């Protein structure tokens, strides 16, 4: 068994660039159609007004300034100045094309930037945006990160996601063949989902030719509809050991070529309602690796190619 029983992001970057590359989070000040009234005004039930953002745009920091500050921190800690600019906050293809062109160009013009990771929704990509990203993919590493969260339409409706599985499948198909890497975001522990349903999501994305996946724990933060459900006793969080076991079972079903970009999330401590163990990231990661060893398992062990 290799050092890690799955293909992690650091190993992937080393295979491409011969050394460390780290992501720098970028807040471009964009919005989301699930919040501005285009689809809904409430957003997904787990998302608050920050939208996983850093607040850097509201502080007046340009894209360049955000990347340069992040790169300086990474250089001090990891002795590398190569970074990926990760457009994380809200929906980063949801803007006029000319505005997106300017944002992406600014990020790619910063010294040390080797590529972009664009976080977005599957209902917010157009052929023109994909053409733009494909033009950059000739010289840079480009990842598009689509928020799927679950492959079950009843769950997507319950969490007010605003799209269905078919929408995700269309976005993936439209992106493939353009030299753009595709990452799917999946949340474990969504309301009402059984263990079997979560593992069915793994089986579905395993057969789609997707390049990577990010796994997230569903945690409860203040100012969300999920927080109300939790306080009313209508939602119960996963336990830490339960989550670790689910992650292992999920990854067992994925193809060995898929890059596992994330195993859990990073809640803001001041925003977190529950579970408190989600702040113990190191312990959770160690528990996941221990479960892999205990189960004598690895990525792709139960993957069945079509």
BAFI-3210 file (N, C-alpha, C; in Angstrom, 3 decimals, decimal comma, padded with zeros to 6 digits):
// residues 306
n [1|2|3|4|5|6|7|8|9|10|11|12|13|14|15|16|17|18|19|20|21|22|23|24|25|26|27|28|29|30|31|32|33|34|35|36|37|38|39|40|41|42|43|44|45|46|47|48|49|50|51|52|53|54|55|56|57|58|59|60|61|62|63|64|65|66|67|68|69|70|71|72|73|74|75|76|77|78|79|80|81|82|83|84|85|86|87|88|89|90|91|92|93|94|95|96|97|98|99|100|101|102|103|104|105|106|107|108|109|110|111|112|113|114|115|116|117|118|119|120|121|122|123|124|125|126|127|128|129|130|131|132|133|134|135|136|137|138|139|140|141|142|143|144|145|146|147|148|149|150|151|152|153|154|155|156|157|158|159|160|161|162|163|164|165|166|167|168|169|170|171|172|173|174|175|176|177|178|179|180|181|182|183|184|185|186|187|188|189|190|191|192|193|194|195|196|197|198|199|200|201|202|203|204|205|206|207|208|209|210|211|212|213|214|215|216|217|218|219|220|221|222|223|224|225|226|227|228|229|230|231|232|233|234|235|236|237|238|239|240|241|242|243|244|245|246|247|248|249|250|251|252|253|254|255|256|257|258|259|260|261|262|263|264|265|266|267|268|269|270|271|272|273|274|275|276|277|278|279|280|281|282|283|284|285|286|287|288|289|290|291|292|293|294|295|296|297|298|299|300|301|302|303|304|305|306]
n.u [000,845|000,576|002,055|-000,147|-003,451|-004,860|-005,142|-003,783|-003,988|-001,532|000,359|-000,492|000,028|002,816|003,503|002,954|004,364|006,764|007,264|006,131|002,917|000,541|-002,814|-004,238|-006,707|-009,196|-011,260|-013,609|-015,732|-018,181|-021,581|-024,434|-026,790|-028,633|-029,108|-029,519|-032,042|-032,497|-032,741|-033,411|-033,750|-032,837|-030,651|-028,592|-029,425|-027,395|-025,676|-024,347|-024,383|-021,771|-020,927|-018,847|-016,747|-013,827|-013,997|-012,253|-012,603|-014,533|-012,992|-011,558|-009,412|-007,559|-007,601|-004,955|-003,577|-004,638|-003,702|-000,923|-000,453|-001,291|000,530|002,919|002,595|002,500|005,018|006,681|005,971|006,040|008,134|007,880|006,932|005,002|001,689|-001,844|-004,550|-007,421|-010,633|-013,056|-015,295|-018,795|-020,245|-018,269|-018,353|-020,395|-021,082|-020,793|-019,166|-016,911|-016,140|-015,383|-013,248|-011,407|-010,980|-009,877|-007,625|-006,166|-005,510|-003,897|-001,767|-000,111|003,031|004,274|001,850|000,382|-001,949|-005,590|-008,313|-011,665|-014,437|-017,799|-021,284|-023,155|-025,174|-024,348|-022,541|-021,496|-021,124|-019,411|-018,009|-016,686|-015,132|-013,454|-012,037|-010,856|-009,114|-007,188|-006,273|-004,428|-001,975|-001,896|-002,738|-005,999|-008,765|-012,178|-014,515|-017,292|-020,174|-021,862|-022,884|-024,895|-026,024|-028,692|-031,863|-034,013|-032,735|-031,279|-033,380|-034,418|-032,355|-032,456|-030,984|-031,298|-030,776|-030,662|-029,497|-029,234|-028,595|-026,011|-024,744|-024,940|-023,322|-020,821|-020,430|-020,312|-017,971|-015,949|-013,343|-012,074|-009,611|-009,809|-009,773|-011,977|-013,636|-015,693|-017,811|-018,864|-021,122|-021,182|-023,542|-025,905|-029,261|-031,581|-030,379|-029,343|-026,709|-026,323|-027,345|-025,503|-023,225|-024,093|-023,954|-021,183|-020,765|-022,082|-020,696|-018,271|-018,371|-018,343|-016,143|-014,834|-012,291|-011,507|-012,397|-013,980|-014,555|-016,868|-017,770|-021,027|-021,560|-023,017|-023,763|-024,106|-026,899|-028,182|-030,590|-030,286|-029,295|-031,554|-033,107|-031,491|-031,545|-034,185|-034,248|-034,513|-032,486|-029,594|-026,188|-023,450|-021,451|-017,979|-016,424|-018,201|-018,255|-015,579|-015,502|-017,380|-016,075|-013,919|-015,335|-016,575|-014,425|-013,316|-014,878|-014,274|-012,539|-009,036|-007,581|-008,703|-008,356|-008,197|-009,170|-009,940|-010,724|-012,296|-014,003|-013,405|-014,601|-015,476|-014,504|-015,928|-018,390|-019,459|-021,957|-022,462|-021,091|-018,985|-016,680|-015,832|-013,970|-011,651|-009,583|-007,104|-007,210|-009,450|-008,529|-006,440|-007,938|-009,380|-007,307|-006,507|-008,782|-008,702|-006,463|-007,337|-009,444|-008,100|-007,947|-008,306|-008,197|-010,362|-010,692|-013,159|-014,085|-015,742|-015,038|-016,820]
n.v [-001,180|002,290|005,385|006,964|005,719|006,590|008,781|011,688|015,332|016,699|014,798|014,538|017,143|017,143|015,181|016,462|018,910|018,470|019,196|020,976|022,490|024,860|025,790|029,032|030,824|032,755|035,563|036,817|038,502|037,791|036,670|034,513|032,570|031,286|032,868|035,479|035,746|034,781|031,985|031,369|032,969|032,195|030,496|027,489|025,187|024,961|027,039|030,179|033,827|034,408|032,557|030,614|032,307|034,492|037,116|038,899|040,415|042,287|043,725|045,236|044,188|043,409|040,904|040,253|041,195|039,508|036,990|037,392|037,874|035,431|033,736|034,557|033,716|030,954|030,499|031,044|028,987|026,539|026,672|027,138|028,854|028,428|028,419|027,659|029,586|029,766|030,263|030,632|031,625|031,717|031,705|031,227|031,485|033,021|035,683|038,509|037,775|039,343|040,400|038,101|037,329|039,349|038,904|036,268|036,629|038,505|036,977|034,962|036,425|036,887|036,380|033,086|031,765|028,865|027,955|027,796|027,220|026,866|027,455|026,591|026,378|023,714|024,670|027,074|027,442|028,297|027,696|029,710|030,557|028,183|027,961|030,128|029,295|027,019|028,187|029,231|026,869|025,922|026,809|026,788|024,989|024,070|023,759|023,015|023,257|021,681|022,046|019,406|017,854|015,871|012,915|012,498|013,435|014,006|014,706|016,949|018,692|018,945|020,278|022,674|023,123|023,841|022,756|019,720|016,248|015,682|018,153|018,534|016,405|017,283|019,566|018,434|016,866|018,906|020,139|018,274|017,099|019,464|019,918|020,680|020,147|018,346|018,649|017,246|018,325|016,870|016,311|014,707|013,308|014,699|015,927|013,372|011,499|008,174|005,863|004,109|005,609|007,708|006,314|005,460|007,844|008,008|005,815|006,734|009,106|007,941|006,687|008,666|009,801|011,839|013,967|014,567|014,763|016,413|015,861|016,681|017,276|017,671|020,374|022,482|025,874|029,185|031,273|029,948|027,912|025,276|025,426|026,127|023,808|022,042|023,057|022,632|019,963|018,411|017,703|015,715|015,560|013,807|011,426|011,516|009,132|007,741|009,366|009,123|006,431|006,437|008,043|006,389|004,198|005,486|006,336|003,912|003,140|004,717|005,470|004,627|006,641|009,081|012,239|012,850|015,533|016,684|015,702|016,470|019,346|022,864|024,484|027,839|028,773|030,663|030,678|028,194|025,870|023,114|019,862|019,910|018,455|018,791|020,758|019,532|018,873|017,602|015,326|014,068|013,482|011,730|009,689|008,825|007,770|005,740|004,135|003,264|001,583|-000,298|-001,473|-002,611|-001,476|000,585|003,294|002,721|000,007|-001,258|-000,342|-000,634|-000,816|000,440]
n.w [000,000|-000,824|000,567|001,211|001,063|-001,107|-003,966|-003,330|-003,303|-003,071|-003,952|-006,556|-007,599|-007,318|-009,146|-011,513|-011,464|-010,255|-007,649|-004,681|-004,842|-003,933|-003,071|-003,276|-001,777|-003,348|-003,280|-005,268|-005,125|-006,226|-006,942|-006,301|-008,065|-006,566|-004,496|-005,266|-006,255|-008,800|-008,962|-006,319|-003,098|-000,708|-000,741|-000,484|002,136|003,997|003,681|004,542|004,668|004,006|002,169|002,062|001,880|002,198|002,787|001,731|-000,599|000,163|001,869|000,203|-001,174|-004,039|-006,668|-007,341|-005,038|-003,063|-003,909|-003,853|-001,142|-000,061|-001,331|-000,190|002,466|002,069|000,971|003,144|004,871|003,419|001,664|-001,101|-004,081|-005,883|-006,934|-007,062|-008,094|-006,351|-006,957|-004,826|-003,294|-003,340|-006,625|-009,268|-012,013|-012,572|-013,857|-016,111|-019,218|-019,985|-017,543|-016,152|-017,782|-017,173|-014,425|-014,326|-015,947|-014,472|-012,208|-013,358|-014,203|-012,096|-010,625|-010,223|-010,259|-011,330|-012,342|-012,388|-010,162|-010,329|-008,563|-008,845|-009,913|-011,466|-013,080|-014,005|-016,083|-019,324|-022,882|-023,793|-021,504|-020,887|-023,196|-022,780|-020,460|-021,533|-023,342|-021,635|-020,619|-022,367|-021,577|-018,848|-015,793|-015,432|-013,414|-013,028|-010,527|-009,664|-007,770|-006,681|-004,517|-003,854|-005,511|-005,647|-006,501|-004,798|-002,449|-003,294|-003,811|-001,229|000,129|-001,075|-003,406|-006,093|-008,573|-010,535|-010,747|-013,476|-014,561|-013,562|-014,874|-017,538|-017,446|-016,866|-019,178|-021,092|-020,373|-020,619|-022,818|-023,360|-022,296|-019,695|-016,267|-014,108|-011,064|-008,574|-005,996|-003,025|-000,386|002,698|004,911|004,536|005,143|005,774|004,113|003,579|004,479|002,332|000,200|000,087|-000,686|-003,146|-004,550|-004,814|-006,564|-008,838|-009,647|-010,061|-012,505|-014,429|-015,609|-014,266|-012,915|-010,309|-006,773|-004,054|-000,731|001,744|005,109|006,366|008,208|010,716|010,563|011,935|011,111|009,042|007,248|007,921|010,496|011,936|011,593|012,996|015,619|016,189|016,457|014,223|012,587|012,697|013,301|011,730|013,500|014,481|014,076|012,481|010,237|009,345|008,618|006,534|004,626|003,885|002,771|000,664|-000,959|-001,651|-003,771|-005,892|-008,978|-009,299|-010,537|-009,930|-008,404|-005,024|-003,620|-001,232|002,121|004,207|005,632|006,499|008,928|009,950|013,126|014,690|013,538|013,711|014,666|015,083|014,170|017,083|016,856|014,271|014,159|014,781|012,786|012,176|013,821|012,706|010,090|010,718|011,838|009,624|007,996|009,705|009,638|006,990|007,159|009,058|007,712|005,694|003,072|000,081|-002,320|-004,971|-004,575|-004,697|-007,062|-010,118|-013,370|-016,222]
ca.u [000,000|001,380|002,060|-001,565|-004,211|-005,645|-004,338|-004,037|-003,706|-000,109|001,046|-000,878|000,804|004,225|003,663|002,884|005,299|008,032|007,412|004,919|002,062|-000,547|-003,910|-004,488|-008,120|-009,476|-012,630|-013,791|-016,884|-019,281|-022,823|-024,936|-028,180|-029,484|-029,255|-029,899|-033,413|-032,611|-033,312|-033,953|-033,087|-032,384|-029,436|-028,642|-029,786|-026,207|-024,806|-024,707|-024,148|-020,370|-020,755|-017,492|-015,794|-012,853|-014,259|-011,146|-013,103|-015,196|-011,932|-010,927|-008,199|-007,666|-007,215|-003,488|-003,162|-004,996|-002,791|000,436|-000,413|-001,347|001,771|003,950|002,397|002,867|006,475|007,308|005,673|006,328|009,323|007,558|006,166|004,067|000,347|-003,061|-005,511|-008,686|-011,804|-013,861|-016,514|-019,999|-020,289|-017,214|-018,596|-021,681|-020,804|-020,588|-017,946|-015,781|-015,693|-014,659|-011,966|-010,505|-010,632|-008,973|-006,363|-005,425|-004,950|-002,849|-000,634|000,705|004,186|004,147|000,562|000,487|-003,262|-006,795|-009,386|-012,854|-015,586|-019,031|-022,442|-023,296|-026,135|-023,789|-021,474|-021,946|-020,051|-018,455|-017,138|-015,819|-014,143|-012,476|-011,184|-010,065|-008,022|-006,135|-005,772|-003,295|-000,718|-002,013|-003,588|-007,324|-009,764|-013,499|-015,040|-018,750|-020,878|-022,947|-023,302|-025,522|-026,538|-030,099|-032,664|-034,837|-031,861|-030,987|-034,567|-034,539|-031,364|-032,676|-029,796|-031,686|-030,517|-030,766|-028,353|-029,120|-027,885|-024,595|-024,264|-024,782|-022,154|-019,633|-020,287|-019,918|-016,602|-015,002|-012,815|-011,535|-008,370|-010,151|-009,992|-013,274|-013,732|-017,046|-017,941|-019,891|-021,292|-021,643|-024,341|-027,023|-030,494|-032,397|-029,655|-028,823|-025,348|-026,369|-027,531|-024,229|-022,326|-024,592|-023,362|-019,824|-020,864|-022,512|-019,624|-017,142|-018,502|-018,561|-014,897|-014,448|-010,871|-011,251|-013,548|-013,789|-015,540|-017,129|-018,698|-022,062|-021,585|-024,058|-023,239|-025,115|-027,494|-028,601|-031,795|-029,881|-029,167|-032,904|-033,470|-030,695|-032,042|-035,512|-034,079|-034,885|-031,270|-028,555|-024,895|-022,685|-020,384|-016,650|-016,053|-019,120|-017,789|-014,326|-015,834|-018,045|-015,067|-013,216|-016,242|-016,812|-013,221|-013,149|-015,699|-013,840|-011,409|-007,734|-007,043|-009,367|-007,612|-008,996|-008,660|-010,254|-011,380|-013,252|-014,028|-012,770|-015,558|-015,006|-014,866|-016,901|-019,676|-019,887|-022,936|-022,216|-020,582|-017,747|-015,512|-015,394|-012,804|-010,493|-009,290|-005,987|-007,701|-010,345|-007,709|-005,752|-008,944|-009,679|-006,192|-006,562|-009,856|-008,187|-005,590|-008,137|-010,269|-007,204|-008,600|-007,633|-008,998|-010,611|-010,775|-014,456|-014,489|-015,978|-015,070|-017,918]
ca.v [000,000|003,503|006,175|007,206|004,731|007,290|009,767|012,987|016,485|017,011|013,854|014,904|018,322|016,760|014,424|017,398|020,037|018,067|019,779|021,448|023,568|025,035|026,653|030,289|031,144|034,067|036,058|037,742|039,354|037,395|036,309|033,172|032,639|030,702|033,882|036,807|035,713|034,121|030,679|031,465|033,998|031,614|029,709|026,120|025,276|024,953|028,148|031,465|034,997|034,462|031,681|030,033|033,343|035,009|038,523|039,716|041,384|043,362|044,518|046,050|043,565|042,960|039,513|040,200|041,347|038,294|035,905|037,688|037,653|033,993|033,122|034,869|032,808|029,606|030,458|030,962|027,714|025,338|026,899|027,113|030,044|028,036|028,334|027,671|030,568|029,060|031,130|029,772|032,204|031,727|031,042|031,985|031,671|033,731|037,101|038,748|037,147|040,277|040,502|036,863|037,406|040,221|038,249|035,145|037,150|039,112|035,904|034,247|037,319|036,982|035,480|031,872|031,105|027,818|027,599|028,259|026,315|027,714|026,877|027,074|025,495|023,132|025,425|028,412|027,436|028,439|027,357|030,816|030,491|027,013|028,312|031,004|028,469|026,151|028,983|029,301|025,517|025,638|027,203|026,648|023,924|024,622|022,881|023,535|022,509|021,747|021,611|018,438|017,595|014,556|012,467|012,159|014,632|014,335|015,415|018,267|019,519|019,195|021,252|023,885|023,279|024,606|022,008|018,273|015,468|015,816|019,415|018,239|015,546|018,112|020,427|017,591|016,512|020,105|020,506|017,261|017,273|020,819|019,980|021,250|019,120|018,475|018,172|017,252|018,490|015,995|016,478|013,527|013,629|015,575|015,502|012,309|010,533|006,975|005,482|003,527|006,684|008,419|005,475|005,482|009,040|007,613|004,953|007,523|009,974|007,088|006,293|009,832|010,329|013,038|013,900|014,724|014,922|016,977|015,387|017,633|016,968|018,674|020,963|023,487|027,196|030,181|032,052|029,072|027,122|024,041|025,712|026,061|022,392|021,420|023,499|022,033|018,519|017,743|017,266|015,213|015,496|012,563|011,301|011,556|007,797|007,423|010,099|008,514|005,175|006,782|008,516|005,212|003,437|006,295|006,346|002,554|002,972|005,658|004,973|004,996|007,830|010,299|012,954|013,140|016,857|017,054|014,651|017,093|020,794|023,734|025,492|028,981|028,475|031,603|030,460|026,803|025,434|021,690|019,227|020,531|017,670|019,199|021,635|018,670|018,370|016,656|014,075|013,438|012,913|010,563|008,648|008,295|006,915|004,544|003,287|002,602|000,475|-001,320|-002,158|-003,137|-001,021|001,654|003,904|001,878|-001,412|-001,778|000,325|-001,552|-000,061|000,097]
ca.w [000,000|-000,862|001,788|001,445|000,284|-002,113|-004,693|-002,723|-004,162|-003,038|-004,836|-007,927|-007,990|-007,454|-010,386|-012,635|-011,396|-009,650|-006,323|-004,036|-005,314|-002,973|-003,494|-002,583|-001,913|-003,913|-003,168|-006,389|-004,895|-007,095|-006,263|-006,572|-008,513|-005,540|-003,459|-005,786|-006,736|-010,102|-008,621|-004,970|-002,296|000,547|-000,876|000,042|003,553|004,838|003,275|005,123|003,813|003,566|001,018|002,150|001,473|003,150|003,048|001,210|-001,578|000,911|002,491|-000,833|-001,711|-005,420|-006,905|-007,244|-003,648|-002,331|-004,297|-003,393|000,307|000,163|-001,788|000,802|003,605|001,642|000,796|004,468|005,527|002,632|000,831|-002,522|-004,476|-006,939|-006,366|-007,856|-007,613|-006,138|-006,843|-003,957|-002,733|-004,160|-007,934|-009,931|-013,448|-012,585|-014,109|-017,546|-019,730|-019,939|-016,148|-015,857|-018,492|-016,419|-013,159|-014,567|-016,482|-013,365|-011,384|-014,085|-014,436|-010,891|-010,636|-009,437|-010,448|-012,361|-012,857|-011,718|-009,751|-010,388|-007,892|-009,456|-009,945|-012,800|-013,880|-014,240|-017,084|-020,701|-023,821|-023,889|-020,325|-021,057|-024,221|-022,126|-019,613|-022,415|-023,924|-020,617|-020,370|-023,264|-020,915|-017,397|-015,274|-015,141|-012,812|-012,701|-009,389|-009,688|-006,579|-006,868|-003,140|-003,813|-006,811|-005,471|-006,742|-003,638|-001,511|-003,862|-003,583|000,207|000,573|-001,880|-004,248|-007,276|-009,807|-010,339|-011,213|-014,927|-014,813|-013,313|-015,958|-018,738|-017,257|-017,000|-020,592|-021,828|-019,980|-021,065|-024,161|-023,514|-021,516|-018,392|-015,253|-013,446|-009,684|-008,031|-004,552|-002,442|001,058|003,420|006,077|004,207|005,815|005,215|003,282|004,217|004,094|000,993|-000,775|-000,042|-001,466|-004,527|-005,162|-005,220|-007,745|-009,998|-010,149|-010,456|-013,907|-015,280|-016,162|-013,518|-012,568|-008,885|-005,892|-002,724|000,226|002,814|006,181|006,575|009,543|010,886|010,904|012,283|010,041|007,943|007,479|008,593|011,924|012,498|011,665|014,059|016,928|016,366|016,602|012,972|011,891|013,590|012,612|011,776|014,503|013,872|013,599|011,393|009,056|008,889|007,946|005,280|003,683|003,372|001,918|-000,535|-001,793|-002,177|-004,970|-006,924|-009,773|-008,737|-011,196|-009,457|-007,371|-003,839|-003,277|000,154|002,879|005,115|005,457|007,492|009,376|010,726|014,521|015,236|012,889|013,869|015,658|015,354|015,392|017,549|016,439|012,935|014,319|015,020|011,444|012,212|014,402|011,732|009,023|011,272|012,015|008,285|007,602|010,549|009,140|005,787|007,579|009,739|006,719|004,658|001,857|-000,660|-003,382|-006,131|-004,245|-005,154|-008,301|-011,226|-014,623|-017,111]
c.u [000,888|001,294|000,639|-002,351|-005,160|-004,734|-004,659|-003,550|-002,222|000,674|000,750|-000,066|002,280|004,467|003,664|004,031|006,627|008,279|006,088|004,225|000,907|-001,599|-003,956|-005,944|-008,312|-010,964|-012,819|-015,012|-018,083|-020,484|-023,200|-026,394|-029,168|-029,683|-029,793|-031,309|-033,586|-033,228|-034,065|-033,260|-032,487|-031,066|-029,638|-028,807|-028,584|-025,320|-025,268|-024,281|-022,704|-020,118|-019,376|-016,408|-014,863|-013,158|-013,211|-011,626|-013,758|-014,182|-011,180|-009,674|-008,448|-007,313|-005,712|-003,031|-003,469|-004,030|-001,400|000,561|-000,431|-000,055|002,902|003,821|002,846|004,380|007,189|007,127|006,191|007,520|009,039|006,768|005,206|002,694|-000,699|-003,984|-006,882|-009,811|-012,886|-015,231|-017,655|-019,773|-019,401|-017,209|-019,873|-021,442|-020,681|-019,222|-016,734|-015,240|-014,904|-013,298|-010,961|-010,056|-009,605|-007,609|-005,517|-004,763|-003,764|-001,627|000,304|001,837|003,930|002,843|000,671|-000,870|-004,381|-007,640|-010,620|-014,021|-016,872|-020,142|-022,589|-024,307|-025,624|-022,566|-022,115|-020,825|-018,991|-017,487|-016,183|-014,771|-013,046|-011,505|-010,303|-008,915|-006,879|-005,499|-004,648|-001,961|-000,724|-002,872|-004,922|-008,237|-011,077|-014,094|-016,554|-019,333|-022,023|-023,644|-023,967|-025,995|-028,023|-030,954|-033,531|-034,025|-031,568|-032,166|-034,687|-033,561|-031,444|-031,483|-030,116|-031,323|-030,648|-029,517|-028,146|-028,389|-026,380|-024,011|-024,054|-023,548|-020,860|-019,384|-019,812|-018,468|-015,574|-014,581|-012,217|-010,195|-008,576|-010,409|-011,287|-013,209|-015,193|-016,984|-019,100|-019,916|-021,844|-022,403|-025,494|-028,320|-031,230|-031,654|-029,149|-027,378|-025,336|-026,534|-026,249|-023,252|-022,803|-024,096|-021,944|-019,868|-021,208|-021,384|-018,420|-017,192|-018,611|-017,289|-014,452|-013,028|-010,595|-012,526|-013,089|-014,923|-015,650|-018,030|-019,766|-022,000|-022,565|-023,422|-024,403|-025,668|-027,939|-029,908|-031,472|-029,749|-030,530|-033,360|-032,753|-031,244|-033,415|-035,446|-034,433|-033,685|-030,242|-027,268|-024,297|-021,714|-019,043|-016,240|-016,939|-018,678|-016,519|-014,597|-016,505|-017,046|-014,326|-014,096|-016,517|-015,624|-012,934|-013,830|-015,261|-012,664|-010,078|-007,146|-007,617|-008,565|-008,556|-008,484|-008,925|-011,005|-012,389|-013,133|-013,341|-013,766|-014,879|-015,443|-015,960|-018,297|-020,279|-020,907|-022,638|-021,771|-019,248|-016,512|-015,021|-014,232|-011,520|-010,021|-008,184|-006,442|-008,599|-009,551|-006,957|-006,718|-009,294|-008,563|-006,178|-007,647|-009,443|-007,340|-006,401|-008,964|-009,435|-007,754|-007,865|-008,582|-009,125|-010,778|-012,072|-014,982|-014,618|-016,057|-016,244|-017,396]
c.v [001,241|004,267|006,559|006,257|005,376|008,307|011,166|014,121|016,817|016,088|014,158|016,102|017,968|015,999|015,341|018,389|019,694|018,648|020,298|022,556|023,654|025,974|027,912|030,664|032,580|034,369|037,134|038,635|039,025|036,926|034,877|033,274|032,042|031,660|035,213|036,851|035,067|032,736|030,780|032,624|033,424|030,884|028,281|026,185|025,332|026,172|029,449|032,606|035,101|033,596|031,056|031,048|033,769|036,434|039,448|040,767|042,561|044,256|045,367|045,461|043,089|041,480|039,357|040,274|040,096|037,158|036,154|037,488|036,158|033,303|033,380|033,954|031,395|029,469|030,334|029,571|026,510|025,491|026,695|028,363|029,716|027,783|028,202|028,731|029,894|030,072|030,339|030,354|032,232|031,070|031,804|031,914|032,479|035,239|037,281|038,234|038,077|040,423|039,264|036,856|038,218|039,559|037,141|035,626|037,777|038,038|035,237|035,109|037,431|035,957|034,265|031,147|030,126|027,418|028,156|027,066|027,183|026,990|027,458|026,045|024,913|023,845|026,820|028,379|027,521|027,993|028,449|030,819|029,309|027,243|029,195|030,193|027,548|026,910|029,119|027,933|025,127|025,907|026,937|025,432|024,535|023,517|023,651|022,644|022,724|021,237|020,682|018,210|016,233|014,201|012,142|013,418|014,999|015,059|016,818|019,215|019,899|020,269|022,553|024,175|024,045|023,972|020,534|017,576|015,636|017,088|019,224|017,397|016,339|018,997|019,642|017,261|017,702|020,489|019,523|017,493|018,637|021,002|020,693|020,089|019,406|017,863|018,275|017,429|017,637|016,220|015,187|013,965|014,562|015,041|014,402|011,271|009,358|006,738|004,944|004,607|007,477|007,608|005,347|006,720|008,738|006,786|005,754|008,389|009,152|006,734|007,444|010,410|011,626|012,864|013,980|014,869|015,600|016,473|016,381|016,988|018,051|019,137|022,134|024,809|028,146|030,860|031,239|028,373|025,822|024,251|025,660|024,616|021,707|021,785|022,912|020,516|017,732|017,398|016,858|015,021|014,101|012,592|011,188|010,194|007,371|008,108|009,463|007,228|005,436|007,236|007,336|004,433|004,170|006,184|004,957|002,376|003,869|005,092|005,443|006,267|009,126|010,937|013,289|014,468|017,257|015,912|015,191|018,599|021,528|024,801|026,659|028,783|029,389|031,416|029,093|026,621|023,990|021,009|019,847|019,764|018,078|020,183|020,836|018,039|017,326|015,300|013,335|012,787|011,679|009,391|008,007|007,352|005,629|003,586|002,575|001,395|-000,656|-002,134|-002,835|-002,772|000,164|002,186|002,951|000,408|-002,021|-001,025|-000,695|-000,745|-000,519|-000,534]
c.w [000,000|000,450|002,184|000,551|-000,723|-002,795|-004,165|-003,623|-004,198|-003,974|-006,297|-008,413|-008,194|-008,753|-011,612|-012,655|-010,735|-008,283|-005,815|-004,821|-004,313|-003,536|-002,627|-002,836|-002,371|-003,762|-004,227|-006,234|-005,762|-006,259|-006,610|-007,002|-007,525|-004,370|-003,994|-006,367|-008,090|-009,939|-007,300|-004,275|-001,024|000,466|-000,402|001,562|004,481|004,620|003,919|004,196|003,337|002,339|000,933|001,803|002,586|003,568|002,476|000,215|-000,873|001,606|001,482|-001,443|-003,142|-005,518|-006,740|-005,794|-002,834|-002,642|-003,751|-001,893|000,629|-000,219|-000,798|002,015|003,256|001,491|002,133|005,080|004,757|001,677|-000,661|-002,856|-005,624|-006,344|-007,466|-007,260|-007,557|-005,915|-006,113|-003,633|-003,744|-005,527|-008,919|-011,447|-013,644|-012,666|-015,617|-017,997|-019,640|-018,519|-015,749|-016,534|-017,688|-015,118|-013,368|-015,063|-015,379|-012,514|-012,078|-014,356|-013,246|-010,957|-009,736|-009,604|-011,614|-012,921|-012,009|-011,282|-009,592|-009,721|-008,448|-009,318|-011,348|-013,679|-014,233|-015,145|-018,476|-021,627|-023,914|-022,699|-020,437|-022,135|-023,628|-021,274|-020,448|-023,049|-022,930|-020,378|-021,321|-022,583|-019,418|-017,046|-014,852|-014,606|-012,673|-011,623|-009,322|-008,379|-006,948|-005,527|-002,971|-005,209|-006,750|-005,556|-005,540|-002,574|-002,013|-003,679|-002,113|000,681|-000,222|-002,787|-005,534|-008,597|-009,503|-010,866|-012,716|-015,312|-014,620|-014,447|-017,241|-018,625|-017,425|-018,480|-021,412|-021,554|-020,517|-022,520|-024,410|-022,781|-020,187|-017,427|-014,491|-012,051|-009,239|-006,517|-004,061|-000,931|001,648|004,670|005,804|004,813|005,060|004,407|004,109|003,780|002,664|-000,071|-000,977|-000,893|-002,907|-005,262|-005,629|-006,492|-008,995|-010,525|-010,594|-011,929|-014,886|-015,892|-015,526|-012,990|-011,077|-008,098|-004,609|-001,844|001,377|003,861|006,212|008,021|009,551|011,279|011,173|011,028|008,845|008,296|008,190|010,093|012,608|012,635|012,820|015,431|017,234|016,529|015,362|012,110|012,930|012,787|012,686|012,947|013,785|013,309|012,431|010,103|008,487|008,119|006,599|004,218|003,069|002,393|000,608|-001,495|-002,368|-003,531|-006,123|-007,719|-009,202|-009,334|-010,656|-008,320|-006,221|-003,276|-001,836|000,813|003,886|004,957|006,594|007,948|010,077|012,175|015,070|014,647|013,203|014,985|016,073|014,055|015,804|017,088|015,049|012,982|014,532|013,706|011,459|012,746|013,415|010,613|009,506|011,441|010,674|007,831|008,427|010,067|007,853|006,171|008,200|008,751|005,640|003,274|001,262|-001,735|-004,562|-005,838|-004,774|-006,376|-009,421|-012,521|-015,503|-018,395]
res [x|x|x|x|x|x|x|x|x|x|x|x|x|x|x|x|x|x|x|x|x|x|x|x|x|x|x|x|x|x|x|x|x|x|x|x|x|x|x|x|x|x|x|x|x|x|x|x|x|x|x|x|x|x|x|x|x|x|x|x|x|x|x|x|x|x|x|x|x|x|x|x|x|x|x|x|x|x|x|x|x|x|x|x|x|x|x|x|x|x|x|x|x|x|x|x|x|x|x|x|x|x|x|x|x|x|x|x|x|x|x|x|x|x|x|x|x|x|x|x|x|x|x|x|x|x|x|x|x|x|x|x|x|x|x|x|x|x|x|x|x|x|x|x|x|x|x|x|x|x|x|x|x|x|x|x|x|x|x|x|x|x|x|x|x|x|x|x|x|x|x|x|x|x|x|x|x|x|x|x|x|x|x|x|x|x|x|x|x|x|x|x|x|x|x|x|x|x|x|x|x|x|x|x|x|x|x|x|x|x|x|x|x|x|x|x|x|x|x|x|x|x|x|x|x|x|x|x|x|x|x|x|x|x|x|x|x|x|x|x|x|x|x|x|x|x|x|x|x|x|x|x|x|x|x|x|x|x|x|x|x|x|x|x|x|x|x|x|x|x|x|x|x|x|x|x|x|x|x|x|x|x|x|x|x|x|x|x|x|x|x|x|x|x|x|x|x|x|x|x|x|x|x|x|x|x]
***
